Amino acid sequence: MLVELALNNLLIVDQAKLQPGQGLCAITGETGAGKSLLLDALALVAGARGDAGLVGPTADHCLVTAVIQVDSERAAAVEAVCGVAIDRAESQVILRRRISANGRSQAWINDVPVTVAALRQAADLLIAIHAQHEPLRLAEPARQVAVLDAYGGHDTAAYGAAQARWIAASNDQRELAEGGRGSVRELEFLRFQLQELDALGPRAGEVAELEARQRLLSEAGQWRDAAAEAAAVLGEGDRCVHRQLGRIAKRLTGAPDEGLHQVAEACRQAADLVADAAARASDAGERLADDPAELARISDRLDAWNALLRKHGPGEADLIAAHTSLAARAEALANLDEHLAKAAAEVVAARAECLRLGAELARARTTAFARLAAEVHQRLAKLGLAQARLSLTGSDTAEPTALGTVRQEFLVSTNPGFPAGPLGSVASGGESARLSLALAAALANQDGTPLLVFDEVDSGVGGRLAGAIGAALRELGAGRTVLCVTHAPHLAASAARQYVVRKEQGSDRTRTRVEEVSGDHRQAELAEMLGGGIEARRQAAALMAAGGAAR
């Protein structure tokens, strides 16, 4: 529901604040008093275009704020479209719009700056304006099928998934076909690249192994001399380390001193280690023979690696991945006709599934429309449009769309003998507003929009019908706010609250003031709407009693 609507410096409204709350709220006032400014204000916070002409004559900006109470489901939906967190404890969405005198437009949702587009998306979930000069809210076929799905409780997920599969299959087929252009030339080049890679046969870790082996062979003489020297010093000749350690151990054996005994034992152990080291050095020296052929083979192998790394590198992993990828691409091109046939079959199958599910969905929507239309016709009769008839047209789409495979659209005829046409194009302003009211009332349980606005819904009707319209609006206001701009006292008396818009001429300029009336003041206002006088006051009292208005 609309908790509060605040206006500042909007044309001739210096400041105004409405707190309609839940239920029907009537906006009344003489023609030209400025009632339309309240609609302009709501349109601004709903994301309509704004310009500097809306700013009051003495202000540098105008500001409109709407505070709307929502349930948790609606709060989540608003969050999803605008990305602004909604506090679930308060469950209020605050829409704010500022237009500067220089034409700059700013928007906020719960004090978070947003684009006007984001404001519009959020407001679309919160506010529905049914005005004579505004497009009918349900005029768009997309909204109409959404209404039918909600009204009929249809599960559209299966069709949505099928359509997504068809789109994916179609994209795959197109990409495969486009990728196949010039495939012969590409395949020849791929095979050339693969021939080089296959000849190399790259293996992870091989480069490091080759480089280590190359370094060892390149320095074989140097390391062989070092090994020979180590073997000689450690284990060859009378003065080698091994023999000297043995002599020391022998000389100290049997010494009475425990410390010398330990030295002898340590020397014997060291002599054993040295002997082992000398043997290892000798063996290594023998293995480090010059092998020019092996060195040349390794160099050639590394050259081959480096040449291909420059093409597919920079690293081993990149080259190996390229090898795998090129092989897969070559295989795909080699079997392109087979893949294209498979892709085409998948598109045909996905499209057939879309058509099957789309036809089921269209039949379900047709059934739901029949029930909806019957309810709307009953309501239209009470609203003075007994001859109006809703119908549903359908035509197959060229391809599966997000809405289905049958384009279904509401048509309406308000006068017998005249052809039906799209909503909003064949009805007058007042008829269009009453049609909106009948639809909104029939869909009240499915459409939880917290704020509905009706402008001149009573246009061209008498007191009896105005009372019926008021009753319908009052019923629609259960659990939400319904704002109604009206000149009809019968309708105004049906409202839970009434705000009066007055134009006042001050010493410096004209201003518009908005005030809530109740009790005797409201009775007086209704009497003025009825023409004034004692009899009008009695009629006003009767209307208030009949309409349930607060006294």
KABEL-V458896 format. One record per pair of residues at least 4 apart in sequence whose ideal C-beta (glycine too) atoms are under 6 Angstrom apart, sorted by sequence separation. I is the first residue (numbers start at 1). GAP is how many residues later the second one is. If there is no record, write none. Layout:
i->{I	I}
gap->{GAP	GAP}
This chain:
i->{29	44	50	55	70	100	114	123	135	147	148	156	175	182	183	194	219	220	230	232	236	308	309	322	335	354	369	397	421	427	436	443	461	517	518	528	532	543	20	43	70	108	109	114	129	138	149	235	255	313	380	381	400	413	421	427	461	477	486	505	506	517	531	544	7	29	44	99	138	255	313	476	486	492	530	8	55	79	107	149	234	235	312	413	504	27	54	78	98	252	380	397	427	458	517	7	107	128	411	473	503	504	527	530	97	309	312	396	397	527	6	27	75	252	253	308	412	458	473	502	96	107	252	394	395	457	5	109	410	414	501	527	376	394	526	4	78	249	499	500	72	75	94	392	393	373	414	499	500	523	2	249	393	523	45	248	249	498	44	391	437	474	1	45	70	433	470	245	390	466	469	41	69	70	369	434	467	13	389	433	466	470	498	67	68	84	245	246	466	500	11	84	245	388	10	67	82	463	84	458	66	242	387	391	430	429	430	450	451	452	453	454	455	458	10	65	441	82	242	444	518	519	64	241	242	458	493	7	63	437	441	82	440	61	62	489	61	81	82	234	235	489	60	81	489	234	235	361	365	78	234	362	54	55	354	358	9	78	231	358	77	50	52	385	9	45	231	355	493	52	230	231	383	493	10	45	51	9	44	494	227	493	8	50	493	7	227	228	68	227	380	6	379	5	224	376	379	4	376	3	224	223	2	3	376	375	1	220	47	220	372	47	47	217	47	46	384	217	46	384	214	213	382	383	210	210	39	210	207	200	200	207	202	202	197	194	193	190	190	187	183	183	180	176	176	176	173	172	173	169	170	169	169	166	165	166	166	162	163	162	162	159	158	159	154	152	152	148	151	148	148	151	166	163	145	145	144	141	139	138	139	136	136	151	136	147	150	132	138	130	130	128	132	126	127	128	129	130	131	132	70	68	42	39	1	2	24	24	35	24	23	24	25	26	27	26	20	28	26	35	34	33	26	33	34	25	33	24	29	24	25	26	27	28	29	23	20	34	1	2	1	18	14	12	16	12	13	12}
gap->{4	4	4	4	4	4	4	4	4	4	4	4	4	4	4	4	4	4	4	4	4	4	4	4	4	4	4	4	4	4	4	4	4	4	4	4	4	4	5	5	5	5	5	5	5	5	5	5	5	5	5	5	5	5	5	5	5	5	5	5	5	5	5	5	6	6	6	6	6	6	6	6	6	6	6	7	7	7	7	7	7	7	7	7	7	8	8	8	8	8	8	8	8	8	8	9	9	9	9	9	9	9	9	9	10	10	10	10	10	10	11	11	11	11	11	11	11	11	11	11	12	12	12	12	12	12	13	13	13	13	13	13	14	14	14	15	15	15	15	15	16	16	16	16	16	17	17	17	17	17	18	18	18	18	19	19	19	19	20	20	20	20	21	21	21	21	21	22	22	22	22	23	23	23	23	23	23	24	24	24	24	24	24	25	25	25	25	25	25	25	26	26	26	26	27	27	27	27	28	28	29	29	29	29	29	30	30	30	30	30	30	30	30	30	31	31	31	32	32	32	32	32	33	33	33	33	33	34	35	35	35	36	36	37	37	37	39	40	40	40	40	40	41	41	41	43	43	43	43	44	44	44	45	46	46	46	47	47	47	47	48	49	49	49	50	50	50	50	50	51	51	51	51	51	52	52	52	53	53	53	54	54	55	55	56	57	57	57	58	58	58	59	59	61	61	62	62	63	63	64	64	65	66	66	66	67	68	68	69	70	70	72	73	74	76	77	77	78	81	81	84	85	86	86	88	91	92	92	98	104	108	109	117	118	126	132	133	136	140	146	150	153	156	163	164	167	170	171	174	177	177	178	181	184	185	185	188	191	191	192	195	198	199	202	210	212	216	217	217	220	221	221	234	237	258	263	266	268	284	285	285	287	288	295	296	296	296	297	301	303	306	321	323	324	324	324	324	324	324	324	380	382	411	416	449	449	449	450	450	453	454	458	458	458	458	460	461	464	466	466	467	468	469	469	469	470	470	471	471	472	472	472	472	472	472	473	477	478	479	479	480	481	497	498	498	499	499	500}
